[in-house]
Amino acid sequence: MKLPPRPHPLSRSPLVERACGWLESAWTKGLTARPTLDPDALFAKAAKDAPARGEHGPRSAEDVDDFRLRLYTLCEALQEQAKLNALGLTIAHGQIARVIRQRLELGAFWLEQPETLAAELAPPIIVVGQMRSGTTRIHRLLAADPAIAATRFCDSWHPVPRKPDTRPAWSMLSLLFARKLDPWLDSIHPFGVTRPDEELGWLACALDHCAYEAQWRIPAFSAFSEARDPAPVYREFARILRTDAQFHGNANIPRVLKVPQFAEDLSALLSQFPDARVIRTHRDGEDMAASAASLVANQMTIQSDDVEMDWIESEMARKIALRELRMNAALEEFDGPSSTVSFEDLNDDWEAEMQRAYSELGLELRHEALSAMRTEQDNAQSSPHHNHAAQQAKFSENSEEIAATRP
């Protein structure tokens, strides 16, 4: 059954309600055990399917300790603050166990193939900006350029190389499941198994907070992470990037990188790639905050029955201010090639904006690149992502309903 357009930010599919009921019933009847969020138990579970030596691999003791501390702090916040429903508990358990397993597998892979980490990378192009400020659009346009490499969605969330490469198939199954649970998913962000996408999965693999605070109400973990040096996270990020580039044979091609979290951690990212080019996006703060709050509400309401829209809006405003402050500070110290693109100007004349950005970055916008960008832009016009603006207008009309209890 096709669901109507998303009526308000806390709407969720009837399948979520049914899934929670099925899970609770299975646990009560003893058909399956209730998932645990105990960090040691999660680590032990992951270690059954991955080599324990991978915890260290080529990583420093500081990086190993950082991951363990992040794991314990995240699990504590989930248990004490997130108020997860049955589905949320199951998803959290599965996500964290998968991340630990991937970390062990990556460490073992690097021990077996240390030359991977010695790969020389072409200077990357970093797209930096607030969530919902046009970063995805700029990223996809740059990724359309044959002279620029990009990360596939499936490789972001499954960073361990496979031969044969089964990662697209696993990602396809994951997206099918996600779309069943969340029929409005593609209006939030345009997905495709092998399409260029942000490296959010690589940050999640190092237990950076950005992917998790967008799903769960875990302010203690956010505060812990924001106050902590993110250098270990970005050292892991750099290792994964070299691995991915080596696997695909494109280390000599500039890679376009994009995650909204970069705005918060730009200094740490640039310390790994000091020769990078940076393209910044800008959008009116009020529109951006409302769009970001809509995205977070869409994710949180699936995994918790106690979601407060007022808290999400307040948290998004705080997050935007923090990221703006840190991004500005990092860019003030950066003396490499950079450009700023306005969300509004991109809407008015995207070709002119891309021509200007290429010039400021010291890149040549070739005919074949512009042609590929036009194709990308034409395809984007039919994307469900455009429905999000209409949904937000509907949210404003239904403001009283938004404040009320979920129907």
C-alpha positions as CSV (number, residue, x, y, z in Angstrom):
1,M,0.0,0.0,0.0
2,K,1.4,3.4,-1.0
3,L,1.4,5.8,1.9
4,P,0.4,9.5,1.4
5,P,2.9,12.2,1.7
6,R,4.5,12.5,5.1
7,P,2.0,14.7,7.0
8,H,4.3,15.7,9.9
9,P,7.8,15.2,11.1
10,L,6.9,12.4,13.6
11,S,5.0,10.3,11.1
12,R,6.0,6.7,10.8
13,S,5.0,3.7,8.8
14,P,2.4,1.2,10.4
15,L,5.1,-1.4,9.8
16,V,7.1,0.1,12.6
17,E,4.3,-0.4,15.1
18,R,3.9,-4.0,13.9
19,A,7.6,-4.7,14.0
20,C,7.8,-3.5,17.6
21,G,4.9,-5.8,18.5
22,W,6.4,-8.8,16.9
23,L,9.7,-8.2,18.6
24,E,8.3,-7.7,22.1
25,S,6.1,-10.9,21.6
26,A,9.1,-12.9,20.5
27,W,11.1,-11.8,23.6
28,T,8.3,-12.5,26.0
29,K,7.7,-16.0,24.6
30,G,11.4,-16.7,24.7
31,L,11.6,-17.3,21.0
32,T,14.7,-15.0,20.8
33,A,16.7,-13.1,23.3
34,R,16.3,-9.4,23.9
35,P,19.3,-7.6,22.2
36,T,21.9,-6.3,24.6
37,L,23.7,-2.9,24.5
38,D,26.4,-4.0,26.9
39,P,29.6,-3.0,25.1
40,D,31.7,-6.0,26.2
41,A,29.0,-8.4,25.0
42,L,28.7,-6.6,21.7
43,F,32.5,-6.7,21.2
44,A,32.5,-10.4,22.1
45,K,29.7,-11.1,19.6
46,A,31.6,-9.3,16.8
47,A,34.8,-11.1,17.6
48,K,33.2,-14.4,17.0
49,D,32.9,-13.5,13.3
50,A,36.1,-11.5,12.9
51,P,39.8,-11.9,13.8
52,A,40.6,-10.4,17.3
53,R,44.0,-9.3,16.1
54,G,42.2,-6.7,13.9
55,E,41.4,-4.5,16.9
56,H,45.0,-3.3,16.9
57,G,46.2,-4.0,13.3
58,P,48.4,-1.0,12.3
59,R,46.5,1.4,14.7
60,S,48.3,3.2,17.5
61,A,47.4,2.5,21.1
62,E,45.7,5.9,21.2
63,D,43.4,5.0,18.3
64,V,42.5,1.6,19.9
65,D,41.7,3.2,23.2
66,D,39.7,6.0,21.6
67,F,37.4,3.5,19.9
68,R,36.9,1.5,23.1
69,L,36.1,4.7,25.1
70,R,33.6,5.8,22.4
71,L,32.0,2.4,22.4
72,Y,31.4,2.4,26.2
73,T,30.2,6.0,26.2
74,L,27.8,5.4,23.3
75,C,26.3,2.3,24.9
76,E,25.9,4.0,28.2
77,A,24.0,6.9,26.5
78,L,21.8,4.6,24.6
79,Q,20.8,2.7,27.7
80,E,20.3,5.8,29.9
81,Q,19.0,8.4,27.5
82,A,17.7,7.2,24.1
83,K,14.4,5.6,25.3
84,L,14.5,3.1,22.4
85,N,11.5,1.0,21.5
86,A,11.9,-2.6,20.5
87,L,12.8,-1.9,17.0
88,G,15.2,0.8,18.0
89,L,16.9,-1.5,20.4
90,T,17.3,-4.2,17.7
91,I,18.6,-1.7,15.2
92,A,21.1,-0.2,17.7
93,H,22.4,-3.7,18.7
94,G,22.8,-4.6,15.0
95,Q,24.5,-1.4,14.0
96,I,27.1,-1.4,16.8
97,A,27.9,-5.1,16.4
98,R,28.4,-4.5,12.7
99,V,30.7,-1.5,13.3
100,I,32.9,-3.5,15.7
101,R,33.1,-6.4,13.3
102,Q,34.1,-4.1,10.4
103,R,36.8,-2.5,12.5
104,L,38.2,-5.9,13.4
105,E,38.1,-7.0,9.7
106,L,39.7,-3.8,8.5
107,G,42.6,-4.1,11.0
108,A,43.2,-7.7,9.9
109,F,43.1,-6.7,6.2
110,W,45.7,-4.0,6.8
111,L,48.0,-6.4,8.6
112,E,47.8,-8.8,5.6
113,Q,48.1,-6.0,3.0
114,P,50.1,-3.2,4.6
115,E,50.9,-1.7,1.2
116,T,47.3,-0.5,1.1
117,L,48.0,2.2,3.6
118,A,51.0,3.5,1.7
119,A,49.0,4.5,-1.3
120,E,49.6,8.1,-2.4
121,L,46.4,10.0,-2.8
122,A,45.7,12.8,-5.2
123,P,44.6,15.9,-3.2
124,P,40.9,15.5,-2.4
125,I,38.1,18.0,-2.9
126,I,36.3,18.5,0.4
127,V,32.6,19.7,0.3
128,V,32.0,21.3,3.6
129,G,28.8,22.9,4.9
130,Q,25.8,22.5,7.2
131,M,23.3,19.6,6.8
132,R,20.7,20.6,4.3
133,S,22.7,23.4,2.8
134,G,23.2,22.0,-0.7
135,T,26.2,19.8,0.1
136,T,24.6,16.7,-1.6
137,R,23.9,18.7,-4.8
138,I,27.4,20.0,-5.0
139,H,28.8,16.6,-4.2
140,R,26.8,14.9,-6.9
141,L,27.7,17.5,-9.5
142,L,31.4,17.1,-8.8
143,A,31.1,13.4,-8.8
144,A,29.6,13.5,-12.3
145,D,32.9,14.8,-13.6
146,P,34.9,11.9,-15.1
147,A,38.1,13.5,-13.8
148,I,36.9,13.3,-10.2
149,A,36.4,10.1,-8.1
150,A,33.7,9.5,-5.6
151,T,32.7,7.0,-2.9
152,R,29.9,4.5,-3.7
153,F,27.1,4.3,-1.1
154,C,27.8,0.5,-0.7
155,D,31.5,1.2,0.0
156,S,30.7,3.8,2.6
157,W,28.6,1.5,4.7
158,H,30.6,-1.7,3.9
159,P,34.3,-0.5,3.8
160,V,36.0,-3.9,4.0
161,P,37.0,-4.8,0.4
162,R,35.5,-8.1,-1.0
163,K,36.4,-10.3,-3.9
164,P,34.0,-11.0,-5.5
165,D,32.6,-7.6,-4.5
166,T,29.2,-8.5,-2.8
167,R,28.8,-5.1,-1.2
168,P,26.3,-3.8,-3.7
169,A,24.0,-6.8,-3.1
170,W,24.2,-6.4,0.7
171,S,23.5,-2.6,0.4
172,M,20.6,-3.3,-1.9
173,L,19.0,-5.6,0.8
174,S,19.7,-3.0,3.5
175,L,18.0,-0.2,1.4
176,L,15.0,-2.4,0.6
177,F,14.5,-3.0,4.4
178,A,15.0,0.7,5.2
179,R,12.5,1.8,2.6
180,K,9.9,-0.7,4.0
181,L,10.3,0.8,7.5
182,D,10.5,4.4,6.2
183,P,8.5,5.0,3.0
184,W,9.6,8.7,3.0
185,L,13.3,7.8,3.2
186,D,14.2,8.9,-0.4
187,S,12.5,12.3,0.1
188,I,15.0,12.9,2.9
189,H,18.1,11.9,0.9
190,P,18.5,10.4,-2.6
191,F,20.0,7.0,-2.3
192,G,21.4,4.5,-4.8
193,V,23.5,1.4,-4.1
194,T,26.4,2.3,-6.3
195,R,25.7,6.0,-6.6
196,P,28.2,8.5,-5.3
197,D,27.4,9.2,-1.7
198,E,28.8,10.7,1.4
199,E,31.4,8.9,3.6
200,L,29.1,8.9,6.6
201,G,29.6,5.1,7.0
202,W,33.4,5.6,7.4
203,L,32.8,8.0,10.3
204,A,30.3,5.7,11.8
205,C,32.9,2.9,11.5
206,A,35.2,4.9,13.8
207,L,32.3,5.7,16.2
208,D,32.1,9.3,15.4
209,H,28.8,10.7,16.8
210,C,27.3,12.2,13.7
211,A,25.5,9.1,12.4
212,Y,24.2,8.1,15.8
213,E,23.0,11.5,17.1
214,A,20.9,11.7,14.0
215,Q,19.0,8.5,15.0
216,W,18.9,8.5,18.8
217,R,18.6,11.1,21.6
218,I,22.0,10.7,23.1
219,P,23.1,14.1,24.3
220,A,25.8,12.7,26.7
221,F,27.5,11.0,23.8
222,S,27.3,14.1,21.6
223,A,28.8,16.3,24.4
224,F,31.5,13.7,25.0
225,S,32.4,13.6,21.3
226,E,32.2,17.3,20.7
227,A,34.7,17.9,23.5
228,R,37.0,15.2,22.4
229,D,39.9,15.5,19.8
230,P,38.5,13.8,16.7
231,A,42.1,13.0,15.3
232,P,41.7,9.2,15.9
233,V,38.5,9.2,13.9
234,Y,40.1,11.0,10.9
235,R,43.2,8.8,11.0
236,E,40.8,5.8,10.6
237,F,38.9,7.7,7.9
238,A,42.2,8.3,6.0
239,R,43.1,4.6,6.2
240,I,39.7,3.6,4.8
241,L,40.0,6.2,2.0
242,R,43.4,4.8,1.0
243,T,41.9,1.3,1.1
244,D,39.0,2.2,-1.1
245,A,41.1,4.1,-3.6
246,Q,43.5,1.2,-3.9
247,F,40.7,-1.2,-4.4
248,H,39.1,0.8,-7.1
249,G,42.4,1.9,-8.7
250,N,41.7,5.6,-8.6
251,A,44.1,6.9,-6.0
252,N,45.6,9.1,-8.6
253,I,42.3,10.9,-9.2
254,P,41.0,13.6,-6.9
255,R,38.3,12.2,-4.6
256,V,35.3,14.4,-3.7
257,L,34.5,13.9,0.0
258,K,31.4,15.1,1.7
259,V,29.8,14.6,5.1
260,P,28.1,17.4,7.0
261,Q,30.1,16.4,10.1
262,F,33.2,17.8,8.3
263,A,31.9,21.3,9.2
264,E,32.4,20.4,12.9
265,D,35.8,18.6,12.4
266,L,37.3,20.4,9.5
267,S,40.6,21.1,11.2
268,A,41.1,17.4,12.0
269,L,40.2,16.4,8.4
270,L,42.6,19.0,6.9
271,S,45.4,17.8,9.1
272,Q,45.1,14.5,7.2
273,F,44.8,16.1,3.8
274,P,46.6,19.5,4.0
275,D,46.8,19.7,0.2
276,A,43.0,19.4,-0.2
277,R,40.7,21.8,-2.1
278,V,37.7,23.0,-0.1
279,I,34.3,24.0,-1.5
280,R,31.9,25.5,1.1
281,T,28.1,25.7,0.8
282,H,25.9,28.3,2.4
283,R,22.1,28.5,3.0
284,D,19.8,30.7,5.0
285,G,19.9,29.4,8.6
286,E,16.1,29.2,9.3
287,D,15.3,27.1,6.2
288,M,18.4,24.9,6.9
289,A,17.5,24.3,10.6
290,A,13.9,23.3,9.7
291,S,15.1,20.9,7.1
292,A,17.7,19.3,9.4
293,A,15.1,18.9,12.2
294,S,12.8,17.2,9.7
295,L,15.6,14.7,8.8
296,V,16.4,13.9,12.4
297,A,12.8,13.5,13.4
298,N,12.2,11.1,10.5
299,Q,15.0,8.8,11.9
300,M,14.3,9.2,15.6
301,T,10.6,8.5,15.5
302,I,11.2,5.0,14.0
303,Q,13.3,3.9,16.9
304,S,11.7,5.6,19.9
305,D,8.1,6.2,21.1
306,D,9.2,9.3,23.1
307,V,10.4,11.9,20.6
308,E,10.1,15.6,21.3
309,M,10.0,17.9,18.3
310,D,10.9,20.9,20.4
311,W,14.1,19.2,21.6
312,I,15.1,18.2,18.1
313,E,14.6,21.8,16.8
314,S,16.6,23.2,19.7
315,E,19.4,20.6,19.3
316,M,19.6,21.4,15.5
317,A,19.9,25.1,16.2
318,R,22.7,24.4,18.7
319,K,24.4,22.0,16.3
320,I,24.3,24.5,13.4
321,A,25.9,27.2,15.6
322,L,28.6,24.9,16.8
323,R,29.5,23.7,13.3
324,E,29.4,27.2,11.9
325,L,31.8,28.4,14.6
326,R,34.3,25.5,14.1
327,M,34.1,25.6,10.3
328,N,34.8,29.3,10.2
329,A,37.8,28.9,12.5
330,A,39.2,26.1,10.4
331,L,38.8,28.0,7.1
332,E,40.5,31.1,8.6
333,E,43.6,29.0,9.1
334,F,43.3,27.3,5.7
335,D,45.4,28.8,2.9
336,G,44.7,26.3,0.2
337,P,42.3,26.6,-2.8
338,S,38.7,27.3,-1.7
339,S,35.3,28.4,-3.0
340,T,31.9,29.2,-1.4
341,V,28.7,28.3,-3.2
342,S,25.3,29.8,-2.2
343,F,22.3,27.5,-2.0
344,E,20.1,30.2,-3.6
345,D,22.7,31.0,-6.4
346,L,23.0,27.3,-7.2
347,N,19.2,27.2,-7.7
348,D,19.3,30.2,-9.9
349,D,22.2,29.2,-12.2
350,W,24.0,26.1,-11.2
351,E,26.2,26.1,-14.3
352,A,27.6,29.6,-13.6
353,E,28.2,28.6,-10.0
354,M,30.1,25.5,-10.9
355,Q,32.1,27.4,-13.5
356,R,33.1,29.9,-10.8
357,A,33.8,27.2,-8.2
358,Y,36.1,25.3,-10.6
359,S,38.0,28.4,-11.4
360,E,38.5,29.3,-7.8
361,L,39.6,25.8,-7.0
362,G,42.1,25.8,-9.8
363,L,40.3,23.1,-11.7
364,E,39.3,22.9,-15.4
365,L,35.7,22.3,-16.1
366,R,35.9,20.3,-19.3
367,H,33.0,19.9,-21.8
368,E,32.5,16.2,-21.0
369,A,32.3,17.1,-17.3
370,L,29.7,19.8,-17.9
371,S,27.7,17.4,-20.1
372,A,27.7,14.8,-17.3
373,M,26.7,17.4,-14.8
374,R,23.7,18.4,-17.0
375,T,22.6,14.7,-17.1
376,E,23.0,14.5,-13.3
377,Q,20.9,17.7,-12.9
378,D,18.2,16.5,-15.3
379,N,18.0,13.2,-13.4
380,A,17.8,15.0,-10.1
381,Q,14.7,16.9,-11.2
382,S,12.6,13.7,-10.9
383,S,14.2,12.7,-7.6
384,P,11.8,12.1,-4.6
385,H,14.1,14.3,-2.7
386,H,12.2,17.3,-4.1
387,N,9.2,16.2,-2.1
388,H,10.9,17.2,1.1
389,A,10.3,20.9,0.6
390,A,6.6,20.3,-0.1
391,Q,6.4,18.1,3.1
392,Q,7.9,20.9,5.2
393,A,5.3,23.3,3.9
394,K,2.7,20.8,4.9
395,F,4.3,20.6,8.4
396,S,3.8,24.3,8.8
397,E,0.1,24.0,7.9
398,N,-0.3,21.2,10.5
399,S,1.7,22.9,13.3
400,E,-1.0,22.0,15.9
401,E,-0.9,18.4,14.8
402,I,2.9,18.3,15.1
403,A,2.7,19.4,18.7
404,A,0.1,16.8,19.5
405,T,0.7,13.1,20.3
406,R,1.5,10.9,17.4
407,P,-1.7,9.6,15.8
